[in-house]
Amino acid sequence: MAGTVTALGDGVEDFAIGDDVLGPVAPGYGGFAQDTILDASSAVAKPEEISFADAATLPVAGATAYDGTHQIELEKGQVLLILGAGGGVGLMAAQIGRVHQFAVIGVASESKREVVEETGATFIASGPGVADRARGAAPGGVDLILDLVGGDALRELAPLAQDPAVIISAADGPTAEELGGSQLVRTVEALEKITGVVEYNLVDPHVSALYPLEKAADALAAVENGHATGKIVLEMR
Ligand SMILES: NC(=O)c1ccc[n+]([C@@H]2O[C@H](COP(=O)([O-])OP(=O)(O)OC[C@H]3O[C@@H](n4cnc5c(N)ncnc54)[C@H](OP(=O)(O)O)[C@@H]3O)[C@@H](O)[C@H]2O)c1
Protein backbone atom coordinates (compact mmCIF):
# COMPACT_ATOMS: atom_id res chain seq x y z
CA MET A 1 0.00 0.00 0.00
CA ALA A 2 0.93 3.65 -0.16
CA GLY A 3 -0.41 6.48 1.97
CA THR A 4 0.27 9.15 4.56
CA VAL A 5 1.36 8.49 8.14
CA THR A 6 -1.36 9.48 10.64
CA ALA A 7 0.01 7.82 13.78
CA LEU A 8 3.29 6.29 14.97
CA GLY A 9 4.04 3.36 17.22
CA ASP A 10 6.41 3.68 20.16
CA GLY A 11 10.04 3.92 19.15
CA VAL A 12 9.48 4.75 15.48
CA GLU A 13 12.11 7.31 14.57
CA ASP A 14 12.49 7.09 10.82
CA PHE A 15 9.06 8.50 9.97
CA ALA A 16 6.91 11.42 11.14
CA ILE A 17 3.19 12.08 11.00
CA GLY A 18 2.40 13.51 7.57
CA ASP A 19 5.12 11.56 5.75
CA ASP A 20 4.10 9.75 2.58
CA VAL A 21 5.18 6.11 2.67
CA LEU A 22 4.84 2.84 0.83
CA GLY A 23 5.32 -0.70 1.99
CA PRO A 24 3.76 -4.08 2.66
CA VAL A 25 0.98 -4.05 5.27
CA ALA A 26 1.96 -5.50 8.65
CA PRO A 27 1.20 -9.22 9.05
CA GLY A 28 -2.45 -9.67 9.97
CA TYR A 29 -3.57 -6.34 8.46
CA GLY A 30 -4.98 -5.56 5.03
CA GLY A 31 -4.56 -2.87 2.43
CA PHE A 32 -8.22 -2.68 1.38
CA ALA A 33 -8.83 0.04 3.93
CA GLN A 34 -8.70 3.78 4.48
CA ASP A 35 -6.39 3.21 7.47
CA THR A 36 -4.00 0.35 7.99
CA ILE A 37 -0.75 -0.52 9.71
CA LEU A 38 2.75 -0.92 8.29
CA ASP A 39 5.78 -2.25 10.06
CA ALA A 40 8.12 0.78 10.06
CA SER A 41 11.13 -1.43 9.39
CA SER A 42 9.62 -2.59 6.06
CA ALA A 43 8.27 0.81 4.95
CA VAL A 44 10.00 3.21 2.59
CA ALA A 45 9.51 6.97 2.15
CA LYS A 46 7.42 7.65 -0.95
CA PRO A 47 9.29 9.98 -3.29
CA GLU A 48 7.17 12.92 -4.54
CA GLU A 49 7.86 11.85 -8.11
CA ILE A 50 5.90 8.62 -7.63
CA SER A 51 2.08 8.80 -7.52
CA PHE A 52 0.28 6.98 -4.72
CA ALA A 53 -1.21 4.55 -7.25
CA ASP A 54 2.18 3.67 -8.72
CA ALA A 55 3.72 3.50 -5.23
CA ALA A 56 1.11 0.96 -4.10
CA THR A 57 2.34 -1.50 -6.74
CA LEU A 58 5.93 -1.52 -5.53
CA PRO A 59 5.92 -3.53 -2.25
CA VAL A 60 4.74 -6.76 -3.89
CA ALA A 61 4.87 -6.63 -7.70
CA GLY A 62 7.75 -4.15 -8.00
CA ALA A 63 9.94 -5.78 -5.38
CA THR A 64 9.22 -9.20 -6.89
CA ALA A 65 10.21 -7.95 -10.34
CA TYR A 66 13.42 -6.57 -8.85
CA ASP A 67 14.31 -9.80 -7.06
CA GLY A 68 13.37 -11.91 -10.07
CA THR A 69 15.80 -10.02 -12.27
CA HIS A 70 18.64 -10.01 -9.72
CA GLN A 71 18.56 -13.43 -8.04
CA ILE A 72 20.82 -14.57 -10.87
CA GLU A 73 23.13 -11.79 -12.03
CA LEU A 74 23.10 -11.34 -15.79
CA GLU A 75 25.49 -9.28 -17.88
CA LYS A 76 24.56 -6.77 -20.53
CA GLY A 77 23.39 -8.61 -23.67
CA GLN A 78 22.48 -11.87 -21.91
CA VAL A 79 19.03 -13.30 -22.55
CA LEU A 80 16.23 -12.95 -19.99
CA LEU A 81 12.99 -14.74 -20.87
CA ILE A 82 9.93 -13.65 -18.89
CA LEU A 83 6.94 -15.99 -18.91
CA GLY A 84 3.88 -13.86 -18.13
CA ALA A 85 5.53 -10.65 -19.33
CA GLY A 86 2.32 -8.63 -19.61
CA GLY A 87 1.20 -8.90 -15.98
CA GLY A 88 1.99 -6.79 -12.94
CA VAL A 89 5.36 -8.34 -12.17
CA GLY A 90 6.26 -9.09 -15.78
CA LEU A 91 5.99 -5.59 -17.21
CA MET A 92 8.19 -4.18 -14.46
CA ALA A 93 10.69 -7.05 -14.82
CA ALA A 94 10.91 -6.42 -18.57
CA GLN A 95 11.66 -2.75 -17.97
CA ILE A 96 14.32 -3.58 -15.36
CA GLY A 97 15.85 -5.87 -17.98
CA ARG A 98 15.91 -2.96 -20.43
CA VAL A 99 17.65 -0.73 -17.87
CA HIS A 100 20.39 -3.38 -17.54
CA GLN A 101 20.51 -3.85 -21.31
CA PHE A 102 19.64 -7.54 -21.13
CA ALA A 103 18.12 -9.07 -24.26
CA VAL A 104 14.58 -9.51 -22.93
CA ILE A 105 12.07 -11.94 -24.43
CA GLY A 106 8.53 -11.46 -23.15
CA VAL A 107 6.02 -14.31 -23.46
CA ALA A 108 2.37 -13.25 -23.16
CA SER A 109 -0.90 -13.57 -25.01
CA GLU A 110 -1.25 -11.83 -28.40
CA SER A 111 -3.45 -9.12 -26.83
CA LYS A 112 -0.43 -7.94 -24.85
CA ARG A 113 1.97 -7.66 -27.79
CA GLU A 114 1.99 -3.87 -27.86
CA VAL A 115 2.41 -3.34 -24.14
CA VAL A 116 5.23 -5.91 -23.97
CA GLU A 117 7.01 -4.42 -27.00
CA GLU A 118 6.77 -0.96 -25.43
CA THR A 119 9.15 -2.21 -22.73
CA GLY A 120 11.74 -2.90 -25.43
CA ALA A 121 11.32 -6.68 -25.10
CA THR A 122 10.99 -9.07 -28.02
CA PHE A 123 7.40 -10.32 -27.88
CA ILE A 124 6.61 -14.04 -28.19
CA ALA A 125 2.97 -15.14 -28.22
CA SER A 126 2.01 -17.76 -25.63
CA GLY A 127 0.03 -20.86 -26.64
CA PRO A 128 0.78 -23.82 -28.91
CA GLY A 129 4.24 -23.64 -30.49
CA VAL A 130 5.55 -21.13 -27.95
CA ALA A 131 8.81 -23.01 -27.39
CA ASP A 132 9.66 -23.02 -31.12
CA ARG A 133 8.89 -19.33 -31.40
CA ALA A 134 11.02 -18.55 -28.35
CA ARG A 135 13.85 -20.72 -29.69
CA GLY A 136 13.72 -18.69 -32.90
CA ALA A 137 14.25 -15.52 -30.85
CA ALA A 138 17.02 -17.06 -28.71
CA PRO A 139 18.82 -19.68 -30.81
CA GLY A 140 21.71 -19.79 -28.32
CA GLY A 141 19.39 -20.51 -25.38
CA VAL A 142 18.30 -18.41 -22.44
CA ASP A 143 20.44 -17.19 -19.52
CA LEU A 144 17.53 -16.65 -17.12
CA ILE A 145 13.88 -17.73 -17.20
CA LEU A 146 11.73 -15.64 -14.88
CA ASP A 147 8.50 -17.61 -14.56
CA LEU A 148 5.30 -15.83 -13.54
CA VAL A 149 2.87 -18.50 -14.76
CA GLY A 150 4.12 -21.99 -13.83
CA GLY A 151 2.66 -25.39 -14.72
CA ASP A 152 2.72 -26.65 -18.30
CA ALA A 153 3.60 -23.22 -19.69
CA LEU A 154 6.84 -23.36 -17.69
CA ARG A 155 7.53 -27.02 -18.55
CA GLU A 156 7.31 -26.19 -22.25
CA LEU A 157 9.83 -23.36 -22.09
CA ALA A 158 12.21 -24.89 -19.52
CA PRO A 159 14.38 -26.70 -22.13
CA LEU A 160 15.43 -23.31 -23.50
CA ALA A 161 17.39 -22.61 -20.32
CA GLN A 162 21.11 -23.07 -20.87
CA ASP A 163 21.23 -24.57 -17.38
CA PRO A 164 18.09 -25.65 -15.44
CA ALA A 165 19.42 -23.75 -12.42
CA VAL A 166 18.58 -20.47 -14.18
CA ILE A 167 14.83 -21.13 -13.94
CA ILE A 168 13.39 -18.89 -11.21
CA SER A 169 9.68 -18.94 -10.44
CA ALA A 170 7.49 -16.51 -8.51
CA ALA A 171 4.39 -18.48 -9.48
CA ASP A 172 5.16 -22.18 -9.12
CA GLY A 173 8.17 -23.07 -6.97
CA PRO A 174 7.50 -26.83 -6.94
CA THR A 175 7.50 -27.11 -10.75
CA ALA A 176 10.60 -24.91 -11.02
CA GLU A 177 12.39 -27.13 -8.48
CA GLU A 178 11.29 -30.30 -10.24
CA LEU A 179 12.83 -28.89 -13.43
CA GLY A 180 16.12 -28.08 -11.64
CA GLY A 181 15.43 -24.42 -10.95
CA SER A 182 14.23 -22.66 -7.82
CA GLN A 183 11.57 -20.53 -6.25
CA LEU A 184 12.12 -16.79 -6.29
CA VAL A 185 13.56 -15.52 -3.01
CA ARG A 186 12.34 -12.12 -1.81
CA THR A 187 14.94 -9.78 -0.31
CA VAL A 188 14.48 -6.84 2.05
CA GLU A 189 16.54 -4.46 -0.06
CA ALA A 190 14.44 -4.91 -3.20
CA LEU A 191 11.77 -2.39 -2.16
CA GLU A 192 14.22 0.52 -1.79
CA LYS A 193 15.92 -0.43 -5.03
CA ILE A 194 12.76 -0.60 -7.15
CA THR A 195 11.48 2.61 -5.53
CA GLY A 196 14.65 4.38 -6.68
CA VAL A 197 14.37 3.02 -10.20
CA VAL A 198 10.73 4.15 -10.48
CA GLU A 199 11.55 7.55 -8.93
CA TYR A 200 14.03 8.14 -11.76
CA ASN A 201 11.38 7.18 -14.28
CA LEU A 202 13.31 4.18 -15.55
CA VAL A 203 10.41 1.82 -14.87
CA ASP A 204 6.67 2.53 -15.17
CA PRO A 205 4.59 0.24 -12.90
CA HIS A 206 1.90 0.32 -15.58
CA VAL A 207 -1.27 0.77 -13.53
CA SER A 208 -3.95 -0.26 -16.01
CA ALA A 209 -7.00 0.44 -13.84
CA LEU A 210 -7.95 2.26 -10.63
CA TYR A 211 -11.02 1.12 -8.68
CA PRO A 212 -12.67 2.81 -5.69
CA LEU A 213 -12.72 0.75 -2.48
CA GLU A 214 -16.47 0.05 -2.94
CA LYS A 215 -15.59 -1.76 -6.19
CA ALA A 216 -12.91 -3.97 -4.62
CA ALA A 217 -14.79 -7.13 -5.63
CA ASP A 218 -14.72 -6.05 -9.29
CA ALA A 219 -11.01 -5.31 -9.00
CA LEU A 220 -10.34 -8.77 -7.58
CA ALA A 221 -12.43 -10.39 -10.30
CA ALA A 222 -10.41 -8.57 -12.96
CA VAL A 223 -7.16 -9.91 -11.47
CA GLU A 224 -8.47 -13.41 -10.82
CA ASN A 225 -9.23 -14.06 -14.47
CA GLY A 226 -5.42 -14.54 -14.73
CA HIS A 227 -5.02 -12.25 -17.72
CA ALA A 228 -4.54 -8.84 -16.14
CA THR A 229 -2.35 -6.28 -17.90
CA GLY A 230 0.00 -4.44 -15.56
CA LYS A 231 -1.41 -3.62 -12.12
CA ILE A 232 -4.88 -2.88 -10.81
CA VAL A 233 -4.98 -0.53 -7.83
CA LEU A 234 -7.67 0.31 -5.28
CA GLU A 235 -8.02 4.00 -4.57
CA MET A 236 -9.30 5.41 -1.26
CA ARG A 237 -11.38 8.56 -1.41
N1 LIG B 1 6.62 -14.90 -4.54
C1 LIG B 1 6.17 -13.65 -4.44
O1 LIG B 1 6.55 -12.90 -3.56
C2 LIG B 1 5.23 -13.16 -5.46
C3 LIG B 1 4.96 -11.81 -5.50
C4 LIG B 1 4.13 -11.34 -6.51
C5 LIG B 1 3.59 -12.26 -7.40
N2 LIG B 1 3.84 -13.57 -7.29
C6 LIG B 1 3.25 -14.54 -8.20
O2 LIG B 1 3.78 -14.29 -9.50
C7 LIG B 1 2.79 -14.52 -10.47
C8 LIG B 1 2.62 -13.30 -11.35
O3 LIG B 1 2.10 -12.23 -10.58
P1 LIG B 1 1.47 -10.98 -11.31
O4 LIG B 1 1.07 -10.05 -10.25
O5 LIG B 1 2.37 -10.51 -12.38
O6 LIG B 1 0.17 -11.66 -11.96
P2 LIG B 1 -0.76 -11.10 -13.12
O7 LIG B 1 -0.70 -9.62 -13.15
O8 LIG B 1 -2.06 -11.79 -12.99
O9 LIG B 1 -0.04 -11.59 -14.44
C9 LIG B 1 0.07 -12.91 -14.82
C10 LIG B 1 0.23 -12.90 -16.32
O10 LIG B 1 0.44 -14.22 -16.77
C11 LIG B 1 -0.10 -14.29 -18.08
N3 LIG B 1 -0.35 -15.68 -18.42
C12 LIG B 1 -1.30 -16.52 -17.95
N4 LIG B 1 -1.17 -17.73 -18.54
C13 LIG B 1 -0.08 -17.63 -19.37
C14 LIG B 1 0.58 -18.53 -20.26
N5 LIG B 1 0.19 -19.80 -20.41
N6 LIG B 1 1.68 -18.08 -20.93
C15 LIG B 1 2.11 -16.81 -20.79
N7 LIG B 1 1.52 -15.91 -19.98
C16 LIG B 1 0.42 -16.32 -19.29
C17 LIG B 1 -1.34 -13.46 -18.03
O11 LIG B 1 -1.62 -12.81 -19.22
P3 LIG B 1 -1.99 -13.35 -20.64
O12 LIG B 1 -2.11 -14.85 -20.61
O13 LIG B 1 -3.27 -12.69 -20.96
O14 LIG B 1 -0.83 -12.89 -21.46
C18 LIG B 1 -0.98 -12.36 -17.03
O15 LIG B 1 -0.63 -11.15 -17.67
C19 LIG B 1 1.53 -14.94 -9.73
O16 LIG B 1 1.50 -16.36 -9.68
C20 LIG B 1 1.76 -14.39 -8.35
O17 LIG B 1 1.06 -15.13 -7.37
C21 LIG B 1 4.66 -14.04 -6.35
PDBQT file of the ligand as one rigid body, heavy atoms in Angstrom, charges set to zero:
ROOT
HETATM    1  N1  LIG A 301       6.620 -14.897  -4.541  1.00  0.00    +0.000 N 
HETATM    2  C1  LIG A 301       6.172 -13.651  -4.442  1.00  0.00    +0.000 C 
HETATM    3  O1  LIG A 301       6.555 -12.899  -3.557  1.00  0.00    +0.000 OA
HETATM    4  C2  LIG A 301       5.233 -13.160  -5.463  1.00  0.00    +0.000 A 
HETATM    5  C3  LIG A 301       4.958 -11.809  -5.500  1.00  0.00    +0.000 A 
HETATM    6  C4  LIG A 301       4.133 -11.344  -6.510  1.00  0.00    +0.000 A 
HETATM    7  C5  LIG A 301       3.586 -12.256  -7.396  1.00  0.00    +0.000 A 
HETATM    8  N2  LIG A 301       3.835 -13.568  -7.286  1.00  0.00    +0.000 N 
HETATM    9  C6  LIG A 301       3.246 -14.540  -8.205  1.00  0.00    +0.000 C 
HETATM   10  O2  LIG A 301       3.783 -14.289  -9.495  1.00  0.00    +0.000 OA
HETATM   11  C7  LIG A 301       2.790 -14.522 -10.470  1.00  0.00    +0.000 C 
HETATM   12  C8  LIG A 301       2.622 -13.299 -11.347  1.00  0.00    +0.000 C 
HETATM   13  O3  LIG A 301       2.097 -12.233 -10.578  1.00  0.00    +0.000 OA
HETATM   14  P1  LIG A 301       1.465 -10.984 -11.314  1.00  0.00    +0.000 P 
HETATM   15  O4  LIG A 301       1.073 -10.054 -10.248  1.00  0.00    +0.000 OA
HETATM   16  O5  LIG A 301       2.372 -10.505 -12.383  1.00  0.00    +0.000 OA
HETATM   17  O6  LIG A 301       0.166 -11.660 -11.960  1.00  0.00    +0.000 OA
HETATM   18  P2  LIG A 301      -0.761 -11.100 -13.125  1.00  0.00    +0.000 P 
HETATM   19  O7  LIG A 301      -0.703  -9.620 -13.149  1.00  0.00    +0.000 OA
HETATM   20  O8  LIG A 301      -2.059 -11.792 -12.988  1.00  0.00    +0.000 OA
HETATM   21  O9  LIG A 301      -0.042 -11.589 -14.438  1.00  0.00    +0.000 OA
HETATM   22  C9  LIG A 301       0.071 -12.911 -14.818  1.00  0.00    +0.000 C 
HETATM   23  C10 LIG A 301       0.233 -12.899 -16.319  1.00  0.00    +0.000 C 
HETATM   24  O10 LIG A 301       0.445 -14.224 -16.769  1.00  0.00    +0.000 OA
HETATM   25  C11 LIG A 301      -0.100 -14.291 -18.084  1.00  0.00    +0.000 C 
HETATM   26  N3  LIG A 301      -0.349 -15.679 -18.422  1.00  0.00    +0.000 N 
HETATM   27  C12 LIG A 301      -1.304 -16.524 -17.952  1.00  0.00    +0.000 A 
HETATM   28  N4  LIG A 301      -1.170 -17.734 -18.545  1.00  0.00    +0.000 NA
HETATM   29  C13 LIG A 301      -0.084 -17.630 -19.374  1.00  0.00    +0.000 A 
HETATM   30  C14 LIG A 301       0.584 -18.525 -20.263  1.00  0.00    +0.000 A 
HETATM   31  N5  LIG A 301       0.185 -19.796 -20.414  1.00  0.00    +0.000 N 
HETATM   32  N6  LIG A 301       1.681 -18.079 -20.934  1.00  0.00    +0.000 NA
HETATM   33  C15 LIG A 301       2.113 -16.810 -20.792  1.00  0.00    +0.000 A 
HETATM   34  N7  LIG A 301       1.516 -15.908 -19.985  1.00  0.00    +0.000 NA
HETATM   35  C16 LIG A 301       0.424 -16.324 -19.294  1.00  0.00    +0.000 A 
HETATM   36  C17 LIG A 301      -1.336 -13.463 -18.030  1.00  0.00    +0.000 C 
HETATM   37  O11 LIG A 301      -1.616 -12.813 -19.221  1.00  0.00    +0.000 OA
HETATM   38  P3  LIG A 301      -1.991 -13.351 -20.641  1.00  0.00    +0.000 P 
HETATM   39  O12 LIG A 301      -2.112 -14.851 -20.606  1.00  0.00    +0.000 OA
HETATM   40  O13 LIG A 301      -3.273 -12.693 -20.964  1.00  0.00    +0.000 OA
HETATM   41  O14 LIG A 301      -0.829 -12.893 -21.455  1.00  0.00    +0.000 OA
HETATM   42  C18 LIG A 301      -0.982 -12.362 -17.032  1.00  0.00    +0.000 C 
HETATM   43  O15 LIG A 301      -0.627 -11.150 -17.673  1.00  0.00    +0.000 OA
HETATM   44  C19 LIG A 301       1.535 -14.938  -9.728  1.00  0.00    +0.000 C 
HETATM   45  O16 LIG A 301       1.496 -16.358  -9.676  1.00  0.00    +0.000 OA
HETATM   46  C20 LIG A 301       1.756 -14.387  -8.351  1.00  0.00    +0.000 C 
HETATM   47  O17 LIG A 301       1.058 -15.129  -7.366  1.00  0.00    +0.000 OA
HETATM   48  C21 LIG A 301       4.659 -14.040  -6.351  1.00  0.00    +0.000 A 
ENDROOT
TORSDOF 0
